[in-house]
């Protein structure tokens, strides 16, 4: 009997959005978690840069058009603005590839992420159907060296590793 060989793949994604004006009623959602007292992010959807970066990382693995295809149609044509739905659709494009790890790096002067990183890890793990131990998140203010570090918005980089048995 021939033994199956594990094939690992790595995808990378990035996303960024500017904040809306402070008087906007749109909530700031990052990693599926609402951050009170922070303006929402400027985008047709909820603007969740973490979920969008995850979608882009999945796109780099599967080749499917997620944000500019599937998600665009869901958002603009169907009015679905919850980025979690986009991630769920993106996961379908992975086929037999199973996510074994997600690494996220978030940059923004605000909001303060420290107290909500564990909540984000739990949300992301649940959406991706993996263990919380398979989700790593770092956050930085960027020391004011970029627009994000100056407080104009938030950016996120995502690296996803998958395994498929061939």
Phi, psi and omega in degrees: 000128183281133180280140179285146180253128177284133175246122179257141176229153179232132177240147178235142179217156179217150172205154178206148176214148174278158175284149170284174179295152182301339180273003178291144179269357181289130180286155174270116181242124180225123181063030180080004183247136178277133176250105179293158176065018176230132179299152177294170181262141186286103178191156178297325178274197177290350175076018182294100184296331179291310179295326178292320177295322176297316177302317180293325177293320177295320177302319181290341176273318189261337184082358179287148176274100185268287186294319182271003180234275184301308183294321179302313179296318178299317184287301188285315184276321186256352178075016179272111185253359180281111183296340175300323179297323179296318179296317179300319177293319180299321180303328180297336182281352182281346180061235183276355178289131178249132179290128178249341177196145175231127175243129182234138175234116183253135177237128176179141178291326177222157352288177175278116187277336190314313186283351183240007180298318180295321178296319178296316179302316179297314180299312183296316179301317181296315181296319183275356180059048177228173178283151177301331180292348179264007180238119177245136180228130169243152178221142180219153175275345181075007177051029176072017183273346179231173175302326180290318177291341177271354176096016181274345182179196181224142171232156180218140171248138179232136172237125180240132175249131178240160176228138174227138179264119179249000000 
